[in-house]
Amino acid sequence: MSITLGELAKLVEGKVIGDGNLVINAARTLKEAAAGDITFVEDEKHAAHLHQCHASAAVVPASIAANGLPLIQVADPLNAFIVIVRHMLGHREPPAHGIDPLCHVHTSAKIGAGASILPFASVAEDCVIGARCRIYSGVAIGARCRLGDDVTLYPNAVLYAGTIVGNRVTIHANAVLGADGFGYRTQNGRHVKVPQLGHVEIGDDCEIGACTTIDRGTFAATRVGEGTKIDNLVQIGHNCQIGRHNLFVSQMGIAGSSSTGDYVVVAGQAGIVDHVHIGERAIIGAQAGVTKEVPPGLRVLGSPATPEREQKRALMTMERLPEMRKDIQRIKQHLGLSDQ
C-alpha cells in the first residue's frame, strides 16, 4: 500500500521533519530499505547509518536532527515502526472463529465469550477457557485445566491435566506443560518412578516458546511468574519456582526444585543444577554451568559458572599461555635447566 509521510506521522503521533506529502510504499530495515521505503533507527548511536541507507524517510528519536532526509520524530522509534509495519502490511487480528464442529469440547467444559477453538483441538472435562482465547488445531487441553482471558495456544501445544494459565499468555506450537517430572528412586536395583501428582501454573503475560517443556510438580506446583518470556527449546524441571519477568533463552535448562528471583536472565544453552536459587536480576551467560546459588545482581560465565570478572581474567590468562610457555623455556635455557 502507499501512504504519505504525514499520514504515517499522525498514525504514530510523531513530528514530520521535511516533506509530509512524500509517498511511502513500504517499511523496511536499514539494510533492506530502498527508494520509496521508510526505515528507522532506535537511538543516536545508529544515526550514522542513515547516511548510507537508500530509504526515502526514517523514523527517529526526537534527539536526532534533520540531515536532509525526511524524518518522523517520535519518543519510541521501535514501537512506532512496529505500528507502521503492521499498518502497511494490513495486519489485522483474525476474527473470532467460535467452536468449530470438528473440534472436541467436553460437555462439562466452560468456554468464555468470544473464544475460538479450531478444528481438531481437544478440550477435556471440567476445563475453564477464558474470554477471547484462541485454541489452534491440534491443541490438547487435559482435564481440569484453567485458562484466563486472551490466551493463545498455537498448533499442537499440550496442557496436561490441572494446568493453570493466566491472562494474556501465549504458548507456541508443540510446547508441553505439565508432563511428568524426571523423578525416580532405586528399589531392589531398579529405578522406580516417583508419582508426579502436582501441576503447572503460568502467570499473566507470559510467553512460552515452541517445543519448550515445563514439568509438573511432584506434589505441589511448578510455577512461572508473570511477565516471564521463555524461548524455544527450553526445559524447566519439576517443582521449579520461576520469578517474575525472567528471560530464558533457547536451549537452556533448569533442573528440578530450583528457583529464580525477578528479572533474571539466562542465556542460551546454560544449565542450572537442581535445588539452587538464582537471585534477583542475576545474569547467567551462554553455556554457563551453574552448580551453586547465584547472589542477586551477579553476572556469571563459564562452567562451572563463576563471576564474570573472574571468568574473563581466566580467559585472558589462557590466551597468554603459549607466550608464557615460551618465556619459561627461555628462562630454563638461560639457567641451564633441562626440559625434563
N, C-alpha and C positions, 0 to 999 in steps of 0.2 A: 504494500500500500504506500501511497505518497501522502505527506503531511508537511506543513510548513514548520519552520523552526519556532515561530511564535506560538503555534498551537501546541507544540511539544512543551514549550516553557510553561504554558498555562496548565498542562496536564500534570507537571511535576512541581508547580508553584515556584518556578525559578525565574531568574532575570536574564533577558536576552541582551547579549553584547554583540552588536553587528546587525546583519540583515535578517529581520524577523520574517520576511517573505521567502527566504531561501527554502527551496523544496527538498525534503529529505525522503529518500526512497527505502532506506534500510538502516538498521542499527547493528554495528559490528565492533569487535575489539580493535585495539590499536594496530595489531599486526595484520588483521584481515580487512580493515576498512579501506574503501576506495572512494573515488569521487561520487558524490550523491549520498554518502553514508554519514551517520553521526556515530561518534565513539565517545569514550570517557577516560578520564584519569582520576584516580581516587584521592591523590594528595600531591603536594608540591614536589616531592622528590621524583615523581614520574612526569612532571610537566615538560621536561626537556624532550620527551619522546614525541610530543605534539609536533615538533619541528620536522620530524622525519616521516610522520604518518601522511596518508593520502586522503584522509577523511575531509568532508566539506564542513563539518562542525563538530563540536565536542561539548560534553557535559563535564564541568569542572567545579572544584570548590570555590567559594566566594573569594578566597585569598589569591587566586590566580587571575592576573590582569589580562586584558585583551592583547594579542600579539599579531593581529591581522586575521586570525581565524575566528569565524563566528562562534560564539560560546553561549551556553546556558549555565549560569552560575547558580549553584544550589548548596544547601548545607550538607547534604549527604549524597555525593555523586553516584556511589554504587547503587543505593536504593533507587535513586531517580532513574538510572539507566535500566534497572530491572523493570521498572514501571513502563519505560519507553519500549523495551524489547517486547514485553508482553502485549502492549497495545498494538505494535506494528505487526506482530505475528497473529493478531486476532485471538489471543489466548483467552479462553473462557472456561470456567468450571463446568463440567458436564452436568446436565440436569438430573434431578433425582430419577432413579430408574424404578423404584419400588421393589417389591418382592417378585422376582422372576418365577414363573411357573416351573422352570427347570431346576430350581434350587430346592434344598430340603430345609425346612424350618419346623422344628418340633412344635406341636400344638401348645406346649406349656411355655414356650419362649415368649418374651415380651419385646416387641420391636418399637422403637421410638419413631416419632413423626419425621417424615422426610428421609428415612433411611433407604439405602439401596442395597439389595442383595442380588448379585448377578448369577447367571446360570452356573450350576454345578457347585455352588458353595453349599456348606452344610452348617446348620446351627442346631446344637443338641438341646436336650431337655433342660428347663429351668434357667436358660440364659436370659440376660437382660442386655439389649442392644440399645444404645442411646440415640438421641435425635441426630439426624443427618449423617449417620455413619455410612461409610461406603465399603461394602464387602465384595471383593472381586472374585472371579471364577476360581474354583479350586481351593478356596479357603476352607479350613476345617476348624470349627469352634466347638470345643468339648463342653460337657455338661457343667452347669452352674457358673459359667464364665460371666463376667460383668464388664461391659464396655461403656465408657462415658460418652459424651456428645462429641460429634465431629471427628470420630476415629476413622482412619483409613487402613484397611488391610489389603495389601496387594496380592496378586495371584499366588496360591499355594502356601500362603502363610498358615501356620498351625498353632492353635492355642489349646494346650491340654486342659483337662477339667480343672475348674476352680480358678483359672487365671483372671486377674483383675487389672483392667486397663483404664487409666484416667481419661480426661478430656483432651481433645486435640492431639492425639497420639497418631503417629504414622509408623506402620510396620511394613517393611518392604518384603518383596517376594521371597518365598522359601525360608523365611525366618521361623524358628521353632521356640515357643515359650512354654515352659512347664514340663519338658521331658525329664526323666529320672536323673537325679544327681548320680555321680560316679562314686557310690559308697558300697564297700564290701568289707567283710571281716573273715578271718580264716578260722574254719572249724573242721577238725579232723583232716587237715591237709588240703581242704578245698576252699575256694573263695565263695562265700555265701553272701548274697545280696542283702544289704540293709534296706528295708522298705522305705521308699521316699513318699512321705504322706503329707508334705506341705504343699505350697503353691507359689505362684509368682505374682508380684504386684508391680505395676508400672505407673509412675506418677504422671501428672499432667504435662503436656507439651514436650514429651519425649519423642525421639525418632530412633528407630531401630533398623539397621541396615539389612540388606539381602543376605540370606544364608547365615545370619547370626543366631546363636543358640543361648538361651538363658534357662538354666536348670531349676526345677522346683526345689524348695527346701526339704530337709529330711522330715521335720515335724512342724516347723513354722513356715515363714515366707522368705523367699529370695526377693529383695526389693531393689528397685531402681528409682532414684529420686527425681523429682520434677525437673524438667528442662534439660535432662541429660541427653546427649546425642551420641549414638553408637554407630560406628561404621559397619561396612560389610565384613563378614567372616570373623566375627568376634565371639569368644566363648566366655561366658560368665557362669561360674560353678555354683553348686547348691549352697544355700544359706548366706550367700554374699549380700552385703548391705551397701549399696552404691549411693553416694551422696547426690546432692542437687547440682545440676548444671555441670556435670562432668563431660569430658570429651574423650572418647575411646576410639582410637584409630585402628584401621584394618589389621587383622591377624593377631591382635593382642589377646592375651588370655589371663583370667584371674581365677585362681583355684578356690575351692570351697571354703566358706566361713571367713573370708577376708572382707575388708570393708574400706571405704574411701570417704573422706570428707567432701565438702562442697568445692566446686571449681577445680577439681583435679583433672590433669591432662595426662593421658597415657598414649605414647606414640606407637607407631606400627611395630608389630612383632615382639613387643615387650611381653615378658612373662612374670606373673606375680604368684608367689607360693601361697599355700593355704594358711589361714589363721594369722594374717598380718593386717595392720592398718596403715593406709596411706593418708597422711594428714592433709588438711585443707590447703588448696592452691599449690600442692606439690606438682612437679612435672617429672614424668618418667620418660627418659629418652628412648629413641628407637632401638629395638633389640636388647634392651636392658633386661637383666635377670634380677628381680627383686626378691631377696631372701630374708629380709627383716623389715621391721617397721620403718617408714619414712616420715620424718617430722614435718609439720606444716611448713609450706612455702619452700621446701628444699627441692633443688633440681638434681636429679641423679642420672648417671650414664653407666654403661658397661655391664659386664656380667662376671662376678656379682656386682650389682649396682652400688656405686659409691658417689659421693658428692661430685658435681660437675667439675669443680676446680681441681680436685684430686685426680679425677679421671683424665682431664686434659693434660695435667702435668705429667702423668704416667705415659700418655701417648707421645708427648713431646720428647720424653726421655727415650722411649723405644725408637723413635725416628733417628735419634743420635747414636744408637748402639753401634752401627758399623764404624762410625768415626771414632767412638770411644774405644772400640776393639783395636783399631789401628794405632791409637795413641798408646794403649797398653803394650802392644807388640814393640813399638819403638822404645818405650821405657825399658822393657825387658832386654832388648838388644843392647841398649846403652849400658845397662848394668851387667851384661854378660850372663843373663839368666837363660836357661833352656826353656823351650815351649812345653816341655813335658813336665 
